[in-house]
């Protein structure tokens, strides 16, 4: 029996993870759940799975949870402290980090320090603190298992191959809802249109990141930390069918790809079962019905966020922190209807241009740069706001 703690249990990844638990009740047990503001759904999850510990993002959400009742469950503190308490609970063997943004950073480090295996479905943790997290994992001998479908695919393709065999990583991208559009055509793109992803059902912020290709940019940075690849070893191709989840090229020219259905339960199950493989309770991919598989180069003129992510990775140090913080601010303003779609990249670039990269060797330094970038990006966004 593998005992699981889930950070972000009421989100799409968290709910898919609980579906995997349901499929393997004799192999998986939930011992901790943490959620954002959805107290009603967390209360239902607590009643069903009976974990030892739970946490919520805010005091108001925690009050609503207590009104719903959580008998037999220790309710931890709120916010980052609550996430860390769930992640470090002594009964947990594996911690799935599916919380949004950078709030899960302290929790991931707490899980590592307590010797837990970490299944990572959160890009931002490695984007802003990849060096800190991976060094802690190496020191404690803890495995970091990627849950993002692309990095999960790369993990499967590499399968413990020596680093000297890897020539490059090829991350696939669906292209999002605006694939093929020009920069001029995207100027008046609405949040409603940007949220209509053609392949995946995800949260609002990550769906907008997919529309701008920032999601793929963050994955490039994440791949660097997970697999030790340089920026010039990581390529992105547009693959609208989303059948090939990613590929690697070996030094002899062989390309190995991982294909599968577009269902997040598959990479989650891989992380939960690793190093074993369990029979999937899902239909197999039918290649005869998949149709043609196409691959194209990304258009970084229409989608400059991908270019900005490569720039941040090349600079390393604090610039990825700035990239991520400015993106979160700009996406939030876009979703509020206060910023145009093409202004998202503009705000990010202006914030990056204003920053002098510095070393970020501690969490305090990461948080300091993050706070500066958010303040600057907010002012930059105000300068290009839409007239409402």
DOLO-286718 format. One line per field, with one value per residue: residue number from 0; residue in one letter; chain; x, y, z of N, C-alpha, C in turn. Coordinates in steps of 0.05 Angstrom, whole numbers, always signed. Layout:
N
num (NUM,...)
residuo (A,...)
cadena (A,...)
npx (X,...)
npy (Y,...)
npz (Z,...)
capx (X,...)
capy (Y,...)
capz (Z,...)
cpx (X,...)
cpy (Y,...)
cpz (Z,...)
***
This chain:
388
num (0,1,2,3,4,5,6,7,8,9,10,11,12,13,14,15,16,17,18,19,20,21,22,23,24,25,26,27,28,29,30,31,32,33,34,35,36,37,38,39,40,41,42,43,44,45,46,47,48,49,50,51,52,53,54,55,56,57,58,59,60,61,62,63,64,65,66,67,68,69,70,71,72,73,74,75,76,77,78,79,80,81,82,83,84,85,86,87,88,89,90,91,92,93,94,95,96,97,98,99,100,101,102,103,104,105,106,107,108,109,110,111,112,113,114,115,116,117,118,119,120,121,122,123,124,125,126,127,128,129,130,131,132,133,134,135,136,137,138,139,140,141,142,143,144,145,146,147,148,149,150,151,152,153,154,155,156,157,158,159,160,161,162,163,164,165,166,167,168,169,170,171,172,173,174,175,176,177,178,179,180,181,182,183,184,185,186,187,188,189,190,191,192,193,194,195,196,197,198,199,200,201,202,203,204,205,206,207,208,209,210,211,212,213,214,215,216,217,218,219,220,221,222,223,224,225,226,227,228,229,230,231,232,233,234,235,236,237,238,239,240,241,242,243,244,245,246,247,248,249,250,251,252,253,254,255,256,257,258,259,260,261,262,263,264,265,266,267,268,269,270,271,272,273,274,275,276,277,278,279,280,281,282,283,284,285,286,287,288,289,290,291,292,293,294,295,296,297,298,299,300,301,302,303,304,305,306,307,308,309,310,311,312,313,314,315,316,317,318,319,320,321,322,323,324,325,326,327,328,329,330,331,332,333,334,335,336,337,338,339,340,341,342,343,344,345,346,347,348,349,350,351,352,353,354,355,356,357,358,359,360,361,362,363,364,365,366,367,368,369,370,371,372,373,374,375,376,377,378,379,380,381,382,383,384,385,386,387)
residuo (X,X,X,X,X,X,X,X,X,X,X,X,X,X,X,X,X,X,X,X,X,X,X,X,X,X,X,X,X,X,X,X,X,X,X,X,X,X,X,X,X,X,X,X,X,X,X,X,X,X,X,X,X,X,X,X,X,X,X,X,X,X,X,X,X,X,X,X,X,X,X,X,X,X,X,X,X,X,X,X,X,X,X,X,X,X,X,X,X,X,X,X,X,X,X,X,X,X,X,X,X,X,X,X,X,X,X,X,X,X,X,X,X,X,X,X,X,X,X,X,X,X,X,X,X,X,X,X,X,X,X,X,X,X,X,X,X,X,X,X,X,X,X,X,X,X,X,X,X,X,X,X,X,X,X,X,X,X,X,X,X,X,X,X,X,X,X,X,X,X,X,X,X,X,X,X,X,X,X,X,X,X,X,X,X,X,X,X,X,X,X,X,X,X,X,X,X,X,X,X,X,X,X,X,X,X,X,X,X,X,X,X,X,X,X,X,X,X,X,X,X,X,X,X,X,X,X,X,X,X,X,X,X,X,X,X,X,X,X,X,X,X,X,X,X,X,X,X,X,X,X,X,X,X,X,X,X,X,X,X,X,X,X,X,X,X,X,X,X,X,X,X,X,X,X,X,X,X,X,X,X,X,X,X,X,X,X,X,X,X,X,X,X,X,X,X,X,X,X,X,X,X,X,X,X,X,X,X,X,X,X,X,X,X,X,X,X,X,X,X,X,X,X,X,X,X,X,X,X,X,X,X,X,X,X,X,X,X,X,X,X,X,X,X,X,X,X,X,X,X,X,X,X,X,X,X,X,X,X,X,X,X,X,X,X,X,X,X,X,X,X,X,X,X,X,X,X,X,X,X,X,X,X,X,X,X,X,X)
cadena (A,A,A,A,A,A,A,A,A,A,A,A,A,A,A,A,A,A,A,A,A,A,A,A,A,A,A,A,A,A,A,A,A,A,A,A,A,A,A,A,A,A,A,A,A,A,A,A,A,A,A,A,A,A,A,A,A,A,A,A,A,A,A,A,A,A,A,A,A,A,A,A,A,A,A,A,A,A,A,A,A,A,A,A,A,A,A,A,A,A,A,A,A,A,A,A,A,A,A,A,A,A,A,A,A,A,A,A,A,A,A,A,A,A,A,A,A,A,A,A,A,A,A,A,A,A,A,A,A,A,A,A,A,A,A,A,A,A,A,A,A,A,A,A,A,A,A,A,A,A,A,A,A,A,A,A,A,A,A,A,A,A,A,A,A,A,A,A,A,A,A,A,A,A,A,A,A,A,A,A,A,A,A,A,A,A,A,A,A,A,A,A,A,A,A,A,A,A,A,A,A,A,A,A,A,A,A,A,A,A,A,A,A,A,A,A,A,A,A,A,A,A,A,A,A,A,A,A,A,A,A,A,A,A,A,A,A,A,A,A,A,A,A,A,A,A,A,A,A,A,A,A,A,A,A,A,A,A,A,A,A,A,A,A,A,A,A,A,A,A,A,A,A,A,A,A,A,A,A,A,A,A,A,A,A,A,A,A,A,A,A,A,A,A,A,A,A,A,A,A,A,A,A,A,A,A,A,A,A,A,A,A,A,A,A,A,A,A,A,A,A,A,A,A,A,A,A,A,A,A,A,A,A,A,A,A,A,A,A,A,A,A,A,A,A,A,A,A,A,A,A,A,A,A,A,A,A,A,A,A,A,A,A,A,A,A,A,A,A,A,A,A,A,A,A,A,A,A,A,A,A,A,A,A,A,A,A,A)
npx (+17,+14,+21,-10,-4,-39,-31,-70,-120,-172,-169,-162,-121,-114,-165,-163,-122,-145,-182,-148,-132,-181,-184,-147,-154,-132,-79,-66,-71,-101,-73,-67,-95,-97,-125,-149,-194,-242,-282,-328,-322,-274,-291,-326,-289,-257,-295,-301,-249,-222,-172,-112,-96,-111,-114,-125,-127,-139,-161,-216,-235,-222,-255,-305,-298,-296,-347,-374,-356,-307,-295,-248,-204,-144,-139,-97,-54,-64,-53,+15,+40,+3,+3,+55,+52,+18,+48,+92,+74,+81,+59,+56,+80,+88,+84,+40,+47,+4,-13,-27,+15,+69,+62,+67,+121,+151,+127,+141,+197,+195,+173,+214,+256,+236,+242,+205,+179,+169,+118,+112,+69,+69,+93,+117,+147,+198,+213,+223,+256,+291,+345,+352,+313,+326,+378,+368,+338,+376,+413,+383,+370,+322,+269,+246,+189,+162,+98,+71,+48,+85,+137,+133,+130,+182,+212,+197,+217,+272,+285,+325,+372,+441,+467,+502,+483,+440,+419,+382,+321,+254,+200,+130,+76,+8,-7,-49,-111,-105,-72,-36,-53,-37,+5,-22,-75,-84,-90,-139,-159,-202,-211,-248,-245,-191,-192,-213,-187,-162,-151,-138,-168,-162,-139,-155,-111,-67,-88,-91,-36,-23,-47,-15,+33,+68,+64,+92,+142,+154,+157,+203,+243,+233,+246,+300,+319,+299,+322,+374,+389,+415,+395,+400,+393,+340,+283,+222,+163,+104,+48,-11,-47,-36,-20,+31,+68,+117,+187,+253,+318,+372,+444,+460,+424,+375,+305,+262,+196,+139,+74,+4,-63,-100,-103,-98,-96,-63,-5,-5,-17,+29,+68,+50,+55,+108,+170,+143,+96,+28,-32,-72,-134,-160,-183,-143,-98,-120,-88,-103,-146,-126,-107,-70,-6,+22,+76,+102,+143,+145,+114,+147,+142,+87,+76,+109,+122,+146,+197,+216,+219,+261,+301,+303,+320,+371,+397,+392,+400,+365,+328,+288,+253,+232,+208,+166,+136,+120,+90,+47,+22,+8,-26,-68,-89,-106,-146,-182,-201,-174,-128,-98,-91,-42,-12,+5,+55,+84,+84,+112,+162,+179,+185,+225,+266,+277,+302,+360,+396,+409,+441,+402,+401,+375,+310,+290,+315,+292,+238,+242,+258,+214,+173,+189,+186,+131,+109,+132,+113,+59,+55,+74,+34,-9,+5,-8,-61,-127,-179,-234)
npy (-24,+42,+105,+166,+237,+294,+355,+407,+383,+392,+413,+403,+366,+344,+320,+282,+251,+229,+197,+158,+136,+113,+74,+38,+15,-22,-13,+40,+93,+149,+198,+251,+314,+376,+438,+495,+543,+516,+494,+462,+420,+397,+381,+339,+305,+293,+265,+220,+197,+198,+221,+231,+284,+352,+413,+483,+541,+591,+627,+637,+599,+554,+559,+551,+498,+473,+482,+448,+401,+355,+302,+265,+282,+316,+384,+425,+484,+544,+565,+569,+546,+507,+474,+454,+426,+384,+360,+341,+303,+248,+199,+198,+171,+187,+250,+288,+344,+388,+439,+507,+558,+588,+574,+523,+514,+515,+471,+428,+427,+415,+364,+337,+342,+310,+261,+243,+215,+256,+274,+314,+361,+413,+466,+515,+510,+487,+523,+572,+557,+516,+499,+500,+462,+414,+405,+397,+350,+315,+314,+290,+242,+235,+219,+257,+257,+270,+295,+326,+317,+320,+320,+274,+238,+244,+225,+171,+157,+165,+130,+117,+121,+134,+201,+215,+192,+222,+267,+307,+336,+334,+371,+367,+408,+427,+473,+503,+542,+582,+567,+577,+628,+697,+749,+799,+781,+764,+806,+823,+780,+745,+730,+688,+661,+645,+609,+563,+508,+462,+408,+392,+392,+439,+481,+552,+589,+559,+544,+592,+601,+560,+579,+624,+600,+603,+564,+522,+545,+549,+495,+482,+505,+475,+424,+429,+429,+380,+340,+354,+380,+425,+490,+492,+440,+428,+425,+450,+428,+438,+400,+385,+342,+318,+266,+244,+252,+271,+270,+240,+249,+208,+203,+173,+185,+160,+166,+167,+161,+176,+155,+164,+164,+226,+237,+255,+219,+178,+194,+208,+159,+131,+158,+147,+91,+80,+48,+8,-17,-12,-45,-8,+25,+46,+60,+34,+71,+80,+73,+69,+102,+150,+181,+226,+246,+306,+354,+417,+477,+523,+588,+640,+694,+707,+684,+703,+690,+641,+649,+686,+654,+619,+657,+671,+623,+618,+660,+645,+643,+694,+708,+671,+671,+722,+721,+683,+707,+757,+737,+712,+756,+785,+748,+743,+796,+796,+756,+783,+818,+865,+871,+865,+807,+802,+837,+810,+784,+830,+857,+820,+820,+873,+875,+837,+863,+905,+883,+863,+807,+763,+721,+668,+635,+620,+609,+657,+695,+681,+693,+748,+769,+752,+782,+835,+831,+822,+870,+907,+887,+895,+950,+958,+933,+966,+1008,+993,+980,+960,+1003,+1007)
npz (+0,-21,+7,-2,-8,-29,-58,-75,-85,-103,-153,-226,-236,-185,-177,-218,-199,-153,-178,-199,-151,-136,-175,-158,-103,-70,-71,-65,-18,+10,+50,+61,+44,+9,-7,-46,-45,-48,-7,-1,-38,-19,+31,+17,-6,+39,+70,+38,+31,+79,+101,+142,+150,+132,+93,+78,+34,+56,+116,+115,+80,+109,+153,+128,+114,+164,+180,+147,+168,+188,+210,+249,+221,+221,+218,+187,+188,+149,+80,+56,+99,+115,+69,+72,+120,+106,+66,+93,+128,+171,+155,+100,+38,-14,-46,-82,-118,-139,-133,-149,-180,-143,-91,-72,-64,-15,+9,-25,-15,+39,+37,+11,+48,+88,+65,+27,-34,-90,-133,-186,-210,-219,-252,-238,-191,-204,-243,-217,-175,-188,-182,-126,-109,-137,-118,-64,-68,-90,-47,-6,-30,-57,-101,-157,-192,-254,-271,-308,-374,-416,-393,-364,-406,-427,-385,-386,-437,-431,-388,-348,-379,-392,-386,-426,-472,-490,-540,-553,-526,-544,-539,-545,-568,-567,-592,-577,-573,-611,-652,-712,-719,-735,-707,-711,-716,-665,-631,-612,-585,-541,-470,-465,-514,-511,-470,-491,-499,-547,-535,-481,-416,-368,-313,-308,-311,-330,-379,-407,-409,-444,-490,-502,-509,-467,-430,-453,-455,-400,-391,-419,-387,-340,-359,-366,-312,-292,-325,-335,-382,-431,-455,-511,-523,-520,-554,-584,-614,-654,-646,-662,-655,-607,-593,-593,-537,-521,-542,-547,-575,-588,-586,-630,-668,-665,-651,-598,-578,-536,-537,-527,-499,-490,-430,-365,-324,-338,-337,-282,-258,-274,-243,-192,-190,-202,-189,-216,-266,-274,-295,-339,-327,-369,-437,-492,-535,-600,-656,-709,-714,-701,-741,-785,-762,-746,-748,-731,-734,-679,-679,-662,-669,-670,-621,-574,-522,-515,-536,-498,-453,-466,-467,-413,-391,-414,-389,-336,-265,-232,-271,-292,-248,-250,-301,-292,-250,-273,-315,-288,-265,-311,-338,-302,-304,-357,-356,-325,-361,-369,-396,-460,-503,-532,-502,-458,-466,-476,-426,-395,-422,-415,-360,-353,-381,-347,-304,-269,-273,-218,-168,-140,-88,-43,-11,+9,-24,-73,-63,-54,-104,-134,-111,-124,-181,-189,-171,-207,-256,-249,-251,-303,-331,-320,-352,-403,-404,-423,-447,-410)
capx (+0,+29,+5,-8,-14,-45,-33,-87,-137,-197,-164,-166,-101,-121,-188,-154,-106,-163,-194,-129,-134,-205,-179,-128,-159,-115,-51,-63,-87,-99,-68,-67,-107,-96,-140,-149,-217,-266,-287,-349,-311,-255,-306,-335,-265,-250,-314,-297,-222,-214,-143,-104,-91,-121,-107,-137,-110,-144,-177,-244,-241,-220,-280,-326,-293,-303,-376,-383,-348,-284,-290,-225,-183,-129,-140,-72,-55,-72,-32,+39,+45,-15,+13,+80,+44,+7,+70,+112,+61,+97,+47,+57,+103,+91,+69,+34,+44,-13,-23,-21,+34,+93,+55,+75,+150,+160,+116,+158,+222,+189,+170,+241,+271,+225,+247,+182,+179,+153,+106,+109,+51,+70,+117,+129,+166,+224,+220,+233,+275,+300,+371,+348,+297,+341,+401,+357,+331,+401,+424,+367,+365,+293,+262,+226,+176,+146,+70,+64,+48,+109,+160,+128,+138,+211,+221,+193,+235,+299,+286,+351,+395,+463,+465,+518,+468,+419,+427,+363,+294,+235,+174,+108,+56,-16,-10,-70,-134,-98,-52,-37,-60,-15,+5,-44,-101,-87,-91,-165,-168,-215,-206,-266,-233,-166,-198,-224,-165,-172,-144,-137,-185,-144,-147,-156,-85,-50,-101,-81,-8,-22,-54,+7,+57,+85,+64,+114,+166,+159,+165,+231,+259,+229,+261,+329,+325,+292,+338,+401,+393,+420,+374,+403,+386,+311,+267,+193,+148,+75,+36,-39,-62,-30,-17,+58,+69,+143,+207,+281,+336,+397,+467,+462,+403,+349,+285,+243,+172,+118,+48,-17,-88,-98,-116,-78,-94,-41,+20,-8,-14,+57,+83,+42,+63,+136,+181,+126,+75,+3,-51,-89,-163,-169,-180,-117,-97,-125,-72,-117,-165,-113,-103,-43,+8,+37,+95,+110,+159,+129,+116,+154,+133,+60,+75,+136,+128,+165,+224,+223,+227,+288,+319,+306,+336,+398,+408,+389,+399,+339,+310,+264,+234,+219,+190,+143,+120,+108,+69,+24,+8,-4,-48,-90,-101,-119,-170,-200,-210,-161,-104,-101,-76,-14,+2,+16,+83,+95,+88,+133,+187,+187,+194,+251,+286,+283,+314,+388,+397,+427,+440,+380,+409,+357,+282,+286,+322,+271,+214,+247,+257,+187,+157,+197,+176,+102,+104,+140,+95,+33,+57,+77,+7,-26,+12,-20,-88,-149,-198,-260)
capy (+0,+67,+126,+190,+264,+309,+384,+416,+360,+400,+421,+382,+345,+331,+302,+259,+234,+213,+176,+137,+122,+97,+50,+19,+18,-41,-5,+69,+104,+178,+205,+280,+330,+405,+451,+524,+556,+500,+479,+442,+396,+384,+367,+314,+287,+283,+245,+196,+184,+197,+224,+239,+313,+369,+442,+500,+564,+615,+623,+637,+572,+534,+562,+538,+469,+464,+482,+423,+379,+339,+285,+248,+293,+339,+407,+440,+513,+552,+576,+554,+530,+484,+456,+441,+407,+360,+348,+329,+285,+223,+175,+200,+161,+203,+275,+299,+373,+398,+465,+527,+579,+581,+569,+496,+511,+506,+444,+409,+425,+401,+335,+326,+341,+287,+237,+234,+217,+279,+273,+342,+370,+442,+476,+539,+503,+484,+547,+593,+548,+490,+492,+494,+438,+391,+400,+384,+322,+299,+311,+271,+218,+234,+220,+276,+244,+290,+287,+338,+295,+321,+311,+246,+224,+244,+206,+144,+152,+163,+105,+114,+121,+153,+228,+217,+182,+241,+289,+329,+332,+347,+375,+372,+427,+426,+498,+518,+550,+602,+557,+586,+657,+716,+768,+819,+768,+758,+830,+826,+754,+748,+708,+666,+645,+634,+587,+539,+491,+441,+381,+386,+407,+447,+505,+576,+601,+542,+544,+616,+596,+543,+596,+642,+582,+606,+538,+507,+558,+540,+467,+481,+510,+452,+401,+434,+420,+352,+322,+364,+387,+453,+503,+484,+411,+426,+436,+450,+426,+439,+374,+390,+318,+312,+237,+241,+270,+283,+252,+245,+240,+198,+212,+158,+194,+147,+183,+151,+177,+164,+161,+155,+179,+252,+233,+259,+196,+160,+202,+206,+131,+125,+168,+132,+63,+78,+39,-13,-9,-25,-46,+16,+21,+64,+48,+38,+88,+67,+87,+69,+124,+175,+198,+235,+260,+328,+369,+442,+494,+544,+615,+657,+722,+709,+674,+710,+681,+618,+661,+698,+632,+611,+679,+669,+599,+624,+678,+630,+659,+703,+716,+654,+680,+746,+712,+670,+727,+776,+722,+708,+782,+792,+730,+751,+820,+788,+742,+803,+836,+891,+871,+851,+782,+806,+852,+792,+782,+857,+862,+802,+829,+899,+869,+824,+883,+923,+867,+855,+780,+759,+694,+663,+610,+614,+616,+685,+710,+676,+708,+777,+775,+748,+805,+858,+827,+826,+899,+920,+878,+908,+978,+955,+926,+990,+1026,+984,+969,+966,+1023,+993)
capz (+0,-22,+20,-19,+0,-53,-55,-97,-90,-115,-181,-246,-232,-160,-181,-234,-181,-136,-195,-200,-125,-138,-192,-144,-75,-55,-74,-59,+4,+14,+78,+64,+23,+12,-28,-46,-33,-52,+18,-5,-52,-1,+52,+5,-9,+66,+78,+23,+32,+107,+106,+169,+153,+110,+95,+57,+27,+72,+140,+109,+69,+131,+169,+113,+116,+190,+181,+134,+185,+179,+233,+249,+204,+233,+200,+191,+184,+122,+62,+51,+123,+113,+48,+82,+140,+93,+51,+111,+147,+173,+142,+70,+24,-39,-45,-109,-117,-161,-126,-170,-174,-127,-63,-64,-63,+12,+14,-39,+0,+64,+30,+5,+73,+103,+51,+11,-63,-100,-160,-191,-231,-217,-267,-226,-170,-215,-258,-199,-155,-196,-170,-97,-106,-146,-100,-40,-75,-92,-21,+10,-45,-62,-130,-167,-214,-268,-277,-334,-394,-433,-378,-358,-430,-429,-364,-396,-459,-421,-373,-335,-398,-384,-397,-450,-495,-498,-557,-548,-517,-562,-526,-563,-559,-584,-606,-564,-589,-631,-670,-739,-721,-736,-684,-715,-711,-637,-616,-599,-575,-515,-451,-470,-536,-502,-451,-505,-508,-565,-528,-452,-397,-347,-299,-325,-315,-348,-405,-420,-415,-468,-513,-508,-510,-444,-417,-465,-446,-372,-392,-428,-363,-323,-371,-360,-285,-288,-340,-338,-410,-437,-471,-539,-525,-516,-577,-583,-640,-652,-654,-654,-648,-579,-590,-584,-514,-525,-553,-544,-596,-577,-601,-655,-686,-659,-637,-582,-571,-519,-547,-509,-499,-476,-405,-344,-306,-346,-324,-253,-250,-277,-220,-168,-191,-208,-215,-228,-284,-268,-318,-339,-328,-390,-464,-505,-558,-626,-676,-735,-714,-693,-765,-791,-740,-759,-731,-743,-717,-667,-690,-639,-674,-660,-594,-564,-494,-516,-539,-473,-434,-473,-458,-384,-385,-421,-368,-311,-241,-223,-293,-293,-228,-261,-323,-281,-235,-292,-330,-271,-263,-337,-344,-284,-315,-382,-349,-314,-383,-367,-412,-485,-505,-541,-482,-438,-472,-473,-397,-386,-433,-402,-333,-355,-389,-324,-283,-271,-261,-195,-158,-122,-76,-20,-15,+14,-48,-93,-56,-58,-133,-142,-102,-141,-208,-189,-168,-232,-277,-245,-262,-332,-341,-319,-374,-429,-398,-442,-438,-404)
cpx (+17,+11,+11,-19,-17,-48,-47,-107,-164,-194,-167,-146,-107,-144,-180,-137,-123,-178,-174,-129,-159,-201,-161,-131,-142,-86,-45,-81,-81,-95,-67,-79,-104,-109,-138,-172,-242,-271,-308,-338,-290,-269,-316,-312,-256,-269,-310,-271,-211,-184,-137,-103,-102,-114,-121,-121,-114,-161,-206,-252,-240,-245,-303,-323,-302,-334,-388,-376,-326,-276,-266,-202,-170,-129,-115,-76,-62,-48,-9,+46,+28,-5,+37,+73,+34,+30,+90,+100,+76,+85,+49,+83,+109,+73,+65,+30,+29,-25,-13,+0,+57,+87,+64,+105,+160,+150,+133,+185,+218,+186,+197,+257,+262,+227,+224,+189,+161,+144,+99,+92,+50,+96,+132,+150,+194,+233,+233,+255,+286,+326,+368,+334,+313,+365,+391,+349,+355,+413,+409,+361,+336,+288,+241,+214,+158,+119,+60,+67,+74,+133,+158,+136,+168,+223,+219,+212,+264,+304,+314,+375,+416,+460,+480,+504,+447,+431,+408,+336,+275,+208,+153,+88,+32,-18,-32,-92,-128,-76,-57,-45,-35,-17,-17,-71,-106,-92,-118,-177,-179,-207,-224,-255,-207,-170,-208,-201,-175,-168,-148,-158,-168,-155,-144,-128,-68,-62,-92,-52,-5,-28,-31,+33,+76,+86,+87,+140,+174,+168,+194,+249,+257,+246,+291,+336,+320,+312,+366,+408,+398,+397,+375,+398,+356,+297,+237,+181,+118,+63,+7,-55,-58,-29,+11,+63,+96,+163,+235,+296,+362,+420,+471,+441,+376,+331,+266,+221,+154,+92,+27,-42,-84,-114,-95,-77,-71,-14,+18,-4,+15,+73,+76,+52,+93,+152,+165,+109,+50,-15,-69,-118,-176,-167,-153,-120,-101,-111,-86,-138,-152,-108,-74,-32,+26,+54,+104,+127,+140,+134,+121,+149,+105,+58,+103,+142,+147,+194,+234,+232,+255,+309,+324,+323,+365,+412,+410,+388,+370,+319,+286,+244,+218,+199,+164,+125,+106,+86,+44,+8,-6,-28,-72,-104,-116,-146,-191,-211,-196,-136,-109,-84,-47,+2,+13,+46,+97,+102,+111,+161,+197,+197,+221,+273,+295,+298,+343,+391,+418,+423,+416,+386,+392,+328,+276,+293,+302,+247,+218,+246,+229,+170,+163,+184,+146,+95,+109,+120,+68,+33,+59,+50,-11,-20,+1,-47,-107,-167,-225,-282)
cpy (+25,+89,+153,+215,+280,+339,+395,+395,+367,+410,+398,+359,+330,+311,+278,+240,+217,+192,+153,+121,+104,+72,+29,+21,-1,-34,+24,+77,+133,+184,+235,+294,+360,+417,+481,+536,+539,+482,+457,+416,+382,+369,+340,+294,+276,+261,+219,+181,+183,+200,+232,+269,+327,+397,+457,+526,+587,+608,+621,+610,+551,+535,+548,+507,+459,+464,+457,+399,+362,+320,+266,+258,+316,+361,+424,+470,+519,+561,+557,+536,+504,+464,+441,+420,+381,+345,+333,+310,+258,+199,+175,+188,+178,+228,+285,+329,+383,+426,+485,+547,+569,+575,+542,+492,+501,+478,+423,+405,+410,+371,+323,+322,+317,+261,+226,+234,+240,+274,+302,+348,+400,+452,+497,+532,+501,+509,+567,+583,+520,+481,+485,+467,+413,+385,+387,+355,+304,+293,+290,+245,+213,+235,+242,+264,+264,+279,+302,+318,+295,+311,+282,+228,+222,+225,+177,+138,+149,+137,+98,+111,+140,+179,+230,+208,+202,+263,+313,+319,+347,+347,+381,+392,+426,+451,+515,+526,+569,+593,+567,+615,+674,+734,+788,+807,+763,+782,+833,+799,+757,+725,+684,+648,+632,+610,+562,+523,+468,+412,+375,+403,+413,+472,+530,+587,+585,+541,+569,+613,+579,+560,+615,+626,+587,+579,+521,+519,+550,+511,+464,+485,+486,+428,+404,+423,+391,+333,+331,+371,+417,+464,+494,+455,+407,+440,+434,+447,+427,+413,+375,+366,+309,+281,+230,+261,+283,+262,+259,+236,+232,+205,+197,+166,+180,+166,+164,+169,+162,+174,+151,+173,+206,+250,+235,+236,+178,+169,+202,+178,+122,+133,+153,+104,+59,+66,+16,+0,-25,-25,-21,+9,+39,+51,+53,+58,+72,+82,+88,+91,+150,+193,+206,+250,+281,+343,+394,+458,+515,+571,+634,+687,+726,+701,+679,+700,+657,+628,+673,+677,+622,+632,+677,+645,+604,+641,+664,+650,+668,+709,+698,+662,+704,+739,+701,+690,+746,+762,+719,+734,+788,+774,+737,+776,+814,+774,+761,+822,+863,+893,+855,+826,+786,+823,+835,+790,+808,+863,+845,+813,+855,+894,+855,+844,+901,+909,+861,+828,+777,+730,+691,+635,+602,+621,+645,+702,+705,+693,+738,+785,+772,+772,+830,+855,+831,+856,+913,+912,+891,+936,+977,+949,+950,+1009,+1018,+972,+977,+987,+1009,+1013)
cpz (+0,-12,+7,-5,-26,-46,-79,-105,-104,-144,-200,-242,-206,-162,-198,-217,-163,-152,-198,-173,-125,-154,-178,-114,-58,-56,-65,-36,+7,+43,+83,+40,+29,-12,-26,-31,-34,-28,+15,-17,-34,+21,+41,+1,+18,+75,+64,+29,+61,+111,+135,+172,+128,+115,+73,+55,+47,+97,+134,+97,+90,+148,+155,+115,+143,+194,+168,+150,+172,+202,+229,+232,+219,+212,+206,+188,+155,+105,+59,+75,+123,+92,+58,+103,+127,+79,+68,+131,+147,+159,+111,+59,-1,-37,-74,-106,-142,-154,-147,-161,-158,-98,-53,-60,-36,+18,+0,-24,+26,+59,+25,+31,+91,+88,+34,-19,-71,-128,-166,-215,-233,-230,-251,-205,-181,-232,-240,-180,-162,-184,-141,-93,-114,-129,-74,-45,-78,-64,-4,-5,-51,-92,-135,-193,-228,-275,-302,-356,-411,-418,-369,-382,-433,-408,-373,-419,-450,-406,-363,-354,-388,-399,-424,-475,-506,-516,-553,-539,-536,-548,-546,-551,-578,-601,-594,-583,-612,-651,-699,-742,-722,-712,-687,-709,-681,-620,-600,-589,-546,-496,-457,-493,-527,-484,-465,-517,-524,-555,-498,-437,-372,-333,-317,-331,-334,-376,-421,-427,-440,-493,-521,-514,-487,-429,-427,-457,-418,-372,-402,-403,-344,-333,-365,-332,-281,-301,-346,-366,-413,-453,-500,-544,-523,-538,-571,-611,-635,-663,-645,-646,-619,-574,-581,-561,-512,-534,-544,-569,-582,-596,-627,-675,-682,-644,-623,-573,-552,-530,-527,-512,-483,-450,-383,-324,-312,-334,-294,-244,-253,-253,-195,-167,-194,-184,-228,-250,-278,-292,-316,-341,-349,-418,-476,-528,-584,-648,-703,-737,-707,-717,-769,-767,-753,-738,-745,-723,-704,-679,-666,-644,-664,-630,-581,-536,-494,-519,-513,-452,-441,-464,-428,-377,-392,-400,-341,-288,-235,-246,-296,-272,-237,-283,-311,-266,-253,-308,-313,-268,-289,-344,-327,-295,-341,-375,-337,-336,-383,-384,-438,-486,-512,-520,-460,-442,-469,-444,-387,-396,-420,-374,-334,-363,-366,-302,-289,-257,-239,-185,-139,-110,-52,-27,-11,-10,-70,-88,-60,-87,-143,-135,-119,-169,-209,-187,-195,-254,-274,-256,-292,-344,-341,-342,-400,-425,-420,-430,-434,-400)
***
